[in-house]
Amino acid sequence: MADEQAVPDGMTVIRTGNPYAAIMAIMVRVHGYRRHRKVGVHAAAVIDPSAKIGANATIHHGVTIEANTVIGDNVVLYPGVYIANDCRVGDDCIFYPNVVVYEGCLIGNRVTLHAGTIIGEDGLGYAPVGDKWHKIPDRH
């Protein structure tokens, strides 16, 4: 509501220069932030012995972490997450269920990947060569 508009009788009005931020503040006040249950490293997680896991990591059941991968501090990995060989995951990351990170990927600090996200997959498609289609590899 614009500042110059009169407020109808019986109506409460919030005037703000940034309605989006105001709604966010109200939602946080009413509902709070999502809390992530701390489970440590679950016994049903599959972690290669060469992987390095940071302090205070939460790794749920069904997570797979392959060889030579480094997981940062305060990382939360939900069930079904797969992280391939030679990856680096920064501090304070959250990977929701069934995230896949293919080999050699570097994920920075404070990254959130939502359920079903795939990082490092082939995404360049196919190219026609004569009468055939050939897959374009993204690396390796």
WOFEN-V89643 format. One record per residue. N is the residue number from 0. RES is the residue in one small letter. PSI is psi in whole degrees, -180 to 180 (* if undefined). NEAR is the number of other C-alpha atoms within 12 Angstrom. D_CENTER is the distance of its C-alpha to the mean C-alpha in Angstrom with 1 decimal. Layout:
N_RES_PSI_NEAR_D_CENTER + N_RES_PSI_NEAR_D_CENTER
//
This chain:
0_m_131_16_36.2 + 1_a_151_12_38.1 + 2_d_-33_11_40.0 + 3_e_-10_7_43.3 + 4_q_139_9_42.8 + 5_a_147_13_44.8 + 6_v_122_14_43.0 + 7_p_149_9_44.6 + 8_d_137_7_46.3 + 9_g_3_7_44.3 + 10_m_133_9_40.8 + 11_t_136_10_38.3 + 12_v_140_15_36.5 + 13_i_119_15_33.7 + 14_r_130_17_34.3 + 15_t_149_14_31.5 + 16_g_-15_12_31.0 + 17_n_84_12_27.2 + 18_p_-36_15_26.7 + 19_y_-47_12_23.0 + 20_a_-36_12_22.5 + 21_a_-43_15_25.1 + 22_i_-42_17_23.5 + 23_m_-45_15_20.2 + 24_a_-39_16_22.4 + 25_i_-45_15_24.2 + 26_m_-41_14_21.2 + 27_v_-42_13_19.9 + 28_r_-40_11_23.5 + 29_v_-46_10_24.0 + 30_h_-19_12_20.8 + 31_g_-177_11_19.1 + 32_y_155_12_15.5 + 33_r_134_9_13.5 + 34_r_141_9_14.5 + 35_h_119_21_12.9 + 36_r_129_19_15.9 + 37_k_120_17_16.7 + 38_v_1_21_18.0 + 39_g_-142_24_18.2 + 40_v_112_30_18.2 + 41_h_142_22_19.3 + 42_a_-24_15_22.4 + 43_a_9_17_21.2 + 44_a_146_25_18.3 + 45_v_111_25_19.6 + 46_i_122_30_19.3 + 47_d_141_22_21.5 + 48_p_-24_15_24.0 + 49_s_-9_17_23.3 + 50_a_148_24_19.7 + 51_k_128_24_19.2 + 52_i_128_32_17.1 + 53_g_172_24_16.9 + 54_a_144_19_18.4 + 55_n_24_21_17.1 + 56_a_145_31_14.4 + 57_t_112_34_13.7 + 58_i_109_42_13.6 + 59_h_171_33_14.6 + 60_h_149_25_17.2 + 61_g_6_23_16.7 + 62_v_141_32_14.2 + 63_t_127_35_15.7 + 64_i_120_40_15.6 + 65_e_-176_30_18.2 + 66_a_145_24_20.8 + 67_n_28_23_20.6 + 68_t_144_32_16.9 + 69_v_126_34_16.0 + 70_i_129_44_13.3 + 71_g_-177_31_13.5 + 72_d_147_26_14.7 + 73_n_28_29_13.1 + 74_v_143_38_10.0 + 75_v_121_42_9.1 + 76_l_117_48_8.9 + 77_y_168_37_9.9 + 78_p_141_30_12.9 + 79_g_0_26_13.1 + 80_v_137_36_10.4 + 81_y_124_37_12.5 + 82_i_120_43_12.4 + 83_a_-174_33_15.7 + 84_n_147_29_18.4 + 85_d_35_24_18.4 + 86_c_160_31_14.8 + 87_r_126_32_13.7 + 88_v_124_42_10.5 + 89_g_-175_29_11.3 + 90_d_153_28_11.9 + 91_d_32_26_10.1 + 92_c_154_30_6.5 + 93_i_122_38_4.7 + 94_f_115_40_4.0 + 95_y_174_28_6.0 + 96_p_141_26_9.3 + 97_n_27_26_10.5 + 98_v_141_31_7.8 + 99_v_129_33_10.3 + 100_v_115_34_10.6 + 101_y_167_30_14.3 + 102_e_143_29_16.8 + 103_g_11_24_17.1 + 104_c_148_26_13.8 + 105_l_119_24_13.0 + 106_i_129_31_9.6 + 107_g_-169_21_10.7 + 108_n_151_19_10.6 + 109_r_43_18_8.6 + 110_v_135_21_5.4 + 111_t_124_24_2.6 + 112_l_122_28_1.7 + 113_h_164_20_4.8 + 114_a_132_20_7.7 + 115_g_2_19_9.6 + 116_t_141_22_7.8 + 117_i_124_24_10.1 + 118_i_132_28_10.3 + 119_g_10_24_13.9 + 120_e_162_21_15.8 + 121_d_129_17_19.2 + 122_g_9_13_19.2 + 123_l_-8_13_22.6 + 124_g_-150_13_24.6 + 125_y_150_14_28.3 + 126_a_137_13_31.4 + 127_p_130_11_34.9 + 128_v_107_10_37.4 + 129_g_-127_7_40.8 + 130_d_16_7_40.6 + 131_k_159_9_37.4 + 132_w_133_11_33.7 + 133_h_135_13_31.8 + 134_k_136_15_28.1 + 135_i_112_16_26.8 + 136_p_147_14_24.7 + 137_d_-22_16_21.9 + 138_r_-178_14_22.7 + 139_h_*_11_24.4
//
